[in-house]
Amino acid sequence: MTIIQLCRVAAMSAIVALTGSVLVAVNSTSAAAQSTQRIAVLVNDQAISEFDIVQRVRLLTLTGASGSRSAATTELIEERLKLQEAKRLGISVTEQEVDDALLGIAKRTRTGTVARLGQALSANGVDIRTLRDRFRAEIAWGQVVRRRFRREVRIREADIVAAMRDDESGEEQRTVQYELSQVITVIPANASNTLVAERKRVADKIRQNVTSCSNLRSVASAFRDVTVRDLGTQTANQLPNDMAEELAGVPVGRTSSPRKTDNGYEMVVVCDKAEVTGFEAARTPIENELRNEQGLILARRLLRDLRADALIEYR
């Protein structure tokens, strides 16, 4: 065999060896990708992938919760059930609502922006989409529970009085009493994303132009499909905690930020406010506590029933 032939044989052997190494690497990468995309659980025929579980384990570990595979799987199953129930009731969550929730987390964690929050998560091996999915499910579930809550939960006056008797704090209660009105930029069912965005712009314009309850209706009348309601007198303790916190910083005559609900974008106008003490101030926190307790019981019962009726298949 000539030197040239020997060189050709050696070159061919090297190419074969290199090709084999590349094929092994490609096959290993392909196998890893297939493993992460493998369906791990089906919840009423809706898939949870191995990737979903791995990402949720990392997120739970990062937030200091139990980062076990079991805890992550349970949370993902419950999220699927929550979103399925929301869809059944015609409840949807916009990307803006999810973005607002993420921005709140970004501010509390001092990352400042959603983009920086995503970078911080990515540095810890967490895709921000898993956090978006989590918020989307919780926002939708909150609306589901509130809809059921209004219909099913009733707090008896006797229960409130009994709880007040059991309250031995002896401290004089103080709260803020508001005169409130509500503005709703109505969003019809099955509205397009373009229409939803347009209604949000209308809400923002109304918020900018309202300077008192006396000019509220004239401002609102300049736009179509806008409803104004008088909410009357309410104390801070009667309001949801997040709303009470926001209204504490809203001057008289100004409007809260628009919130997306089943009806559309809702805002609350502060017509007047003053600090009050006495029976009403003491009564409302106890009533709210009883409502919260009943709401948590309702949410747990509803989720338990959804899980009992679901077809859950582990692969």
Contacts in CASP RR format, 6 or more apart in sequence:
PFRMAT RR
TARGET T0000
AUTHOR 0000-0000-0000
METHOD contacts of the structure
MODEL  1
MTIIQLCRVAAMSAIVALTGSVLVAVNSTSAAAQSTQRIAVLVNDQAISE
FDIVQRVRLLTLTGASGSRSAATTELIEERLKLQEAKRLGISVTEQEVDD
ALLGIAKRTRTGTVARLGQALSANGVDIRTLRDRFRAEIAWGQVVRRRFR
REVRIREADIVAAMRDDESGEEQRTVQYELSQVITVIPANASNTLVAERK
RVADKIRQNVTSCSNLRSVASAFRDVTVRDLGTQTANQLPNDMAEELAGV
PVGRTSSPRKTDNGYEMVVVCDKAEVTGFEAARTPIENELRNEQGLILAR
RLLRDLRADALIEYR
1 9 0 8 1.000
35 50 0 8 1.000
36 49 0 8 1.000
36 50 0 8 1.000
36 51 0 8 1.000
36 54 0 8 1.000
37 49 0 8 1.000
37 50 0 8 1.000
37 51 0 8 1.000
38 49 0 8 1.000
38 50 0 8 1.000
38 315 0 8 1.000
39 47 0 8 1.000
39 48 0 8 1.000
39 49 0 8 1.000
39 50 0 8 1.000
39 315 0 8 1.000
40 48 0 8 1.000
40 49 0 8 1.000
40 50 0 8 1.000
40 52 0 8 1.000
40 53 0 8 1.000
40 73 0 8 1.000
40 314 0 8 1.000
40 315 0 8 1.000
41 47 0 8 1.000
41 48 0 8 1.000
41 73 0 8 1.000
41 76 0 8 1.000
41 77 0 8 1.000
41 312 0 8 1.000
41 313 0 8 1.000
41 314 0 8 1.000
41 315 0 8 1.000
42 48 0 8 1.000
42 311 0 8 1.000
42 312 0 8 1.000
42 313 0 8 1.000
42 315 0 8 1.000
43 77 0 8 1.000
43 80 0 8 1.000
43 81 0 8 1.000
43 84 0 8 1.000
43 310 0 8 1.000
43 311 0 8 1.000
43 312 0 8 1.000
44 80 0 8 1.000
44 81 0 8 1.000
44 84 0 8 1.000
44 310 0 8 1.000
44 311 0 8 1.000
44 312 0 8 1.000
45 311 0 8 1.000
46 80 0 8 1.000
46 84 0 8 1.000
48 73 0 8 1.000
48 76 0 8 1.000
48 77 0 8 1.000
48 80 0 8 1.000
52 76 0 8 1.000
52 130 0 8 1.000
53 69 0 8 1.000
53 72 0 8 1.000
53 73 0 8 1.000
53 76 0 8 1.000
55 126 0 8 1.000
55 127 0 8 1.000
55 129 0 8 1.000
55 130 0 8 1.000
56 72 0 8 1.000
56 73 0 8 1.000
56 75 0 8 1.000
56 76 0 8 1.000
56 130 0 8 1.000
57 67 0 8 1.000
57 68 0 8 1.000
57 69 0 8 1.000
57 72 0 8 1.000
58 124 0 8 1.000
58 125 0 8 1.000
58 126 0 8 1.000
58 130 0 8 1.000
59 121 0 8 1.000
59 126 0 8 1.000
59 130 0 8 1.000
59 131 0 8 1.000
59 134 0 8 1.000
60 66 0 8 1.000
60 67 0 8 1.000
60 68 0 8 1.000
60 71 0 8 1.000
60 72 0 8 1.000
60 75 0 8 1.000
61 67 0 8 1.000
62 121 0 8 1.000
62 124 0 8 1.000
62 126 0 8 1.000
65 71 0 8 1.000
75 134 0 8 1.000
77 307 0 8 1.000
77 312 0 8 1.000
78 137 0 8 1.000
78 303 0 8 1.000
78 307 0 8 1.000
79 133 0 8 1.000
79 134 0 8 1.000
79 137 0 8 1.000
81 303 0 8 1.000
81 306 0 8 1.000
81 307 0 8 1.000
81 310 0 8 1.000
82 137 0 8 1.000
82 138 0 8 1.000
82 140 0 8 1.000
82 141 0 8 1.000
82 144 0 8 1.000
82 303 0 8 1.000
82 306 0 8 1.000
83 136 0 8 1.000
83 137 0 8 1.000
83 140 0 8 1.000
84 306 0 8 1.000
85 141 0 8 1.000
85 144 0 8 1.000
85 302 0 8 1.000
85 306 0 8 1.000
86 92 0 8 1.000
86 93 0 8 1.000
86 140 0 8 1.000
86 141 0 8 1.000
86 143 0 8 1.000
86 144 0 8 1.000
89 144 0 8 1.000
89 147 0 8 1.000
90 189 0 8 1.000
91 140 0 8 1.000
91 143 0 8 1.000
91 144 0 8 1.000
91 147 0 8 1.000
91 262 0 8 1.000
92 140 0 8 1.000
93 136 0 8 1.000
93 139 0 8 1.000
93 140 0 8 1.000
94 193 0 8 1.000
94 196 0 8 1.000
94 260 0 8 1.000
96 200 0 8 1.000
96 260 0 8 1.000
97 139 0 8 1.000
97 260 0 8 1.000
98 132 0 8 1.000
98 135 0 8 1.000
98 136 0 8 1.000
98 139 0 8 1.000
99 114 0 8 1.000
101 135 0 8 1.000
101 139 0 8 1.000
102 114 0 8 1.000
102 117 0 8 1.000
102 128 0 8 1.000
102 131 0 8 1.000
102 132 0 8 1.000
102 135 0 8 1.000
103 112 0 8 1.000
103 113 0 8 1.000
103 114 0 8 1.000
105 117 0 8 1.000
105 131 0 8 1.000
106 112 0 8 1.000
106 113 0 8 1.000
106 114 0 8 1.000
106 116 0 8 1.000
106 117 0 8 1.000
109 117 0 8 1.000
109 120 0 8 1.000
111 117 0 8 1.000
111 118 0 8 1.000
111 119 0 8 1.000
111 120 0 8 1.000
114 128 0 8 1.000
117 128 0 8 1.000
118 128 0 8 1.000
121 127 0 8 1.000
121 128 0 8 1.000
121 131 0 8 1.000
122 128 0 8 1.000
141 299 0 8 1.000
143 261 0 8 1.000
143 262 0 8 1.000
144 302 0 8 1.000
145 295 0 8 1.000
145 298 0 8 1.000
145 299 0 8 1.000
145 302 0 8 1.000
147 262 0 8 1.000
148 298 0 8 1.000
148 302 0 8 1.000
149 294 0 8 1.000
149 295 0 8 1.000
149 298 0 8 1.000
152 298 0 8 1.000
153 291 0 8 1.000
153 294 0 8 1.000
153 295 0 8 1.000
153 298 0 8 1.000
155 287 0 8 1.000
155 290 0 8 1.000
155 291 0 8 1.000
155 294 0 8 1.000
159 290 0 8 1.000
160 283 0 8 1.000
160 286 0 8 1.000
160 287 0 8 1.000
160 290 0 8 1.000
163 286 0 8 1.000
163 289 0 8 1.000
163 290 0 8 1.000
164 282 0 8 1.000
164 283 0 8 1.000
164 286 0 8 1.000
167 282 0 8 1.000
167 286 0 8 1.000
172 277 0 8 1.000
172 278 0 8 1.000
173 277 0 8 1.000
173 278 0 8 1.000
173 281 0 8 1.000
173 282 0 8 1.000
173 285 0 8 1.000
174 275 0 8 1.000
174 276 0 8 1.000
174 277 0 8 1.000
174 281 0 8 1.000
175 235 0 8 1.000
175 236 0 8 1.000
175 237 0 8 1.000
175 275 0 8 1.000
175 276 0 8 1.000
175 277 0 8 1.000
175 280 0 8 1.000
175 281 0 8 1.000
175 284 0 8 1.000
175 285 0 8 1.000
176 235 0 8 1.000
176 236 0 8 1.000
176 247 0 8 1.000
176 248 0 8 1.000
176 273 0 8 1.000
176 274 0 8 1.000
176 275 0 8 1.000
176 276 0 8 1.000
177 233 0 8 1.000
177 234 0 8 1.000
177 235 0 8 1.000
177 236 0 8 1.000
177 273 0 8 1.000
177 274 0 8 1.000
177 275 0 8 1.000
177 276 0 8 1.000
177 280 0 8 1.000
178 233 0 8 1.000
178 234 0 8 1.000
178 235 0 8 1.000
178 236 0 8 1.000
178 239 0 8 1.000
178 247 0 8 1.000
178 270 0 8 1.000
178 271 0 8 1.000
178 272 0 8 1.000
178 273 0 8 1.000
179 213 0 8 1.000
179 232 0 8 1.000
179 233 0 8 1.000
179 270 0 8 1.000
179 271 0 8 1.000
179 272 0 8 1.000
179 273 0 8 1.000
180 231 0 8 1.000
180 232 0 8 1.000
180 233 0 8 1.000
180 234 0 8 1.000
180 268 0 8 1.000
180 269 0 8 1.000
180 270 0 8 1.000
180 271 0 8 1.000
181 213 0 8 1.000
181 216 0 8 1.000
181 228 0 8 1.000
181 229 0 8 1.000
181 230 0 8 1.000
181 231 0 8 1.000
181 232 0 8 1.000
181 268 0 8 1.000
181 269 0 8 1.000
181 271 0 8 1.000
182 228 0 8 1.000
182 229 0 8 1.000
182 230 0 8 1.000
182 231 0 8 1.000
182 266 0 8 1.000
182 267 0 8 1.000
182 268 0 8 1.000
182 269 0 8 1.000
183 203 0 8 1.000
183 206 0 8 1.000
183 210 0 8 1.000
183 216 0 8 1.000
183 220 0 8 1.000
183 226 0 8 1.000
183 227 0 8 1.000
183 228 0 8 1.000
183 255 0 8 1.000
183 266 0 8 1.000
183 267 0 8 1.000
183 268 0 8 1.000
183 269 0 8 1.000
184 226 0 8 1.000
184 227 0 8 1.000
184 228 0 8 1.000
184 229 0 8 1.000
184 263 0 8 1.000
184 264 0 8 1.000
184 265 0 8 1.000
184 266 0 8 1.000
184 267 0 8 1.000
185 199 0 8 1.000
185 200 0 8 1.000
185 202 0 8 1.000
185 203 0 8 1.000
185 206 0 8 1.000
185 223 0 8 1.000
185 225 0 8 1.000
185 226 0 8 1.000
185 258 0 8 1.000
185 264 0 8 1.000
185 265 0 8 1.000
186 199 0 8 1.000
186 225 0 8 1.000
186 226 0 8 1.000
186 227 0 8 1.000
186 263 0 8 1.000
186 264 0 8 1.000
187 195 0 8 1.000
187 196 0 8 1.000
187 199 0 8 1.000
187 263 0 8 1.000
187 264 0 8 1.000
187 265 0 8 1.000
188 195 0 8 1.000
191 199 0 8 1.000
199 225 0 8 1.000
199 264 0 8 1.000
199 265 0 8 1.000
200 258 0 8 1.000
200 260 0 8 1.000
200 265 0 8 1.000
202 223 0 8 1.000
202 226 0 8 1.000
202 265 0 8 1.000
203 258 0 8 1.000
203 265 0 8 1.000
203 267 0 8 1.000
204 258 0 8 1.000
205 223 0 8 1.000
206 219 0 8 1.000
206 220 0 8 1.000
206 223 0 8 1.000
206 226 0 8 1.000
206 255 0 8 1.000
206 267 0 8 1.000
207 255 0 8 1.000
207 257 0 8 1.000
207 258 0 8 1.000
207 267 0 8 1.000
209 215 0 8 1.000
209 219 0 8 1.000
210 216 0 8 1.000
210 219 0 8 1.000
210 253 0 8 1.000
210 254 0 8 1.000
210 255 0 8 1.000
210 269 0 8 1.000
211 253 0 8 1.000
211 254 0 8 1.000
212 252 0 8 1.000
212 253 0 8 1.000
212 271 0 8 1.000
213 253 0 8 1.000
213 269 0 8 1.000
213 271 0 8 1.000
216 228 0 8 1.000
216 269 0 8 1.000
217 228 0 8 1.000
220 226 0 8 1.000
220 228 0 8 1.000
231 268 0 8 1.000
235 276 0 8 1.000
235 280 0 8 1.000
235 281 0 8 1.000
235 284 0 8 1.000
236 244 0 8 1.000
236 247 0 8 1.000
236 248 0 8 1.000
236 284 0 8 1.000
237 244 0 8 1.000
237 281 0 8 1.000
237 284 0 8 1.000
237 285 0 8 1.000
237 287 0 8 1.000
237 288 0 8 1.000
238 284 0 8 1.000
238 287 0 8 1.000
238 288 0 8 1.000
239 247 0 8 1.000
243 256 0 8 1.000
243 268 0 8 1.000
246 256 0 8 1.000
246 257 0 8 1.000
247 256 0 8 1.000
247 268 0 8 1.000
247 270 0 8 1.000
247 273 0 8 1.000
250 256 0 8 1.000
250 268 0 8 1.000
250 270 0 8 1.000
251 270 0 8 1.000
252 270 0 8 1.000
252 271 0 8 1.000
252 272 0 8 1.000
252 273 0 8 1.000
253 269 0 8 1.000
253 270 0 8 1.000
253 271 0 8 1.000
254 269 0 8 1.000
254 270 0 8 1.000
255 267 0 8 1.000
255 268 0 8 1.000
255 269 0 8 1.000
255 270 0 8 1.000
256 267 0 8 1.000
256 268 0 8 1.000
256 269 0 8 1.000
256 270 0 8 1.000
257 267 0 8 1.000
258 265 0 8 1.000
258 266 0 8 1.000
258 267 0 8 1.000
259 265 0 8 1.000
259 266 0 8 1.000
259 267 0 8 1.000
END
